[in-house]
Amino acid sequence: MRDILRRLLLTAAALPPAEGDTGGKLIRMRVERLQAMGLFGSAAELIAVAPNRSKDAALQRLSAENFLARGDIGGACADSRRQDQRLGELFWQQLLIYCQAVQGDTSGAALGANLLAETGQLNDPLFFSLIDGLVSGNAVTVDSIAKPTPILLSLMRTANVPIPVDAVDQAMPSLLGMIAASPNTPIEIRLAAAERGALYGAITAERL
């Protein structure tokens, strides 16, 4: 059933037109479903051929999350640099701050994080703690993570912070591959994530 769904989402066949939609919404939905299944490579191929990929805000966010999930921080940061009109959105603010820290602009990252914290828009102590660790070089310990996201998991890998065991139970199936591929995480936790991911089909049996 999962393979049938994958083939349906990737079909090149002509689809019935949706009322009031030129195809952008349908492509976006297909990308969302592919990424939810952990099929980030297939989703990236679909994004690459989407005619509206440079204008669709939701598709651009999916693209950035796709890069993060595949460990391509450079690709995600390149996406963030093209978002001049959307830097007021929390996701792009977080990604911009992360990219500044990774690229050595520690003062810019610190300033951005401080301004974001002062606005009160983002209630995520873990994000601010990880950014502070990257900027200051101080060790960060994470005992629990309530809601894993591509940005948080990527940040933890960059900051060389082990992912806690409860992340395996809390993560969406699509993010189990990120946990399994994290070299900074104990192998027992990585294997647990890989086994769970294999059950969902997000990780192949060969990779496990």
KALINTA-V927002 format. One record per helix or strand. SS is the DSSP state (a for helix, b for strand). FROM is the first residue (numbers start at 0). LEN is the number of residues. Records with the same first field share a line. If there is no record, write none. Layout:
SS=FROM-LEN / FROM-LEN
This chain:
a=1-8 / 23-13 / 39-10 / 56-13 / 72-8 / 83-3 / 89-13 / 105-14 / 124-12 / 149-9 / 165-5 / 172-8 / 186-14
